[in-house]
């Protein structure tokens, strides 16, 4: 007599028995990564950023337009390059929905715990310039515009770059633990660009977040869709808390 769990196991077995996908770098990966690095380098230069935003009078609208355009293009290129992996990994997660749903809140809790441990070791964290800009944007723009950017597009692009490429594909050439360390450091570093004075205290929240996302990704068998869902949920929580807290308390 079949058990209720058998269909899910059968679906998972079917997915896993499909021909494995190649983890070689493709032209699509090159296009997505090239655009990401090039655009980030361009936007990090103040004159270039001013040139892009000069046509829009409202600085908030200009900032949102630049960020949304960047992540939209990067997201489209990333999805085209990784669509086969995203579909397969989502199908695997769908065979164990309760496990997937359970991992997400546990991972967010793990980020908070890891942050507290690092704070005890390094001292109080400092708010990064990019984080201040993100909070200012969230308090000035409708959540209907913020969610697509911060919850949908940005996490997908970053998980594709820092987990799928830097660990999933690069580990076919380099030691996986070196790739994991590189993923954490680059993921953290990209979030503190523009800092006038670099300090470890600024990196703390991103080091904790990056380490947990790497752990989730590797634990799930290099499933960047699971790390994407965790990343998106973490960003969604930040958005909800930002809009839930009265504006005068954020000043």
Secondary structure, 3 states (H helix, E strand, C coil): CCCCCHHHHHHHHHHHCCCCCCCCCCHHHHHHHHHHHHHHHHHHCHHHHHHHHCCCCCHHHHHHHHHHHHHHHHHHHHHHHHHHHHHHHHHHHHCCHHHHHHHHHHHHHHHHHHHHHHHHHHCCCCCCHHHHHHHHHHHHCCHHHHHHHHHHHHHHHHHHHHHHHHHHHHHHCCCHHHHHHHHHHHHHHHCCCCCCCCCHHHHHHHHHHHHHHHHHHHHCCCCHHHHHHHHHHHHHHHHHHHHHCCHHHHC
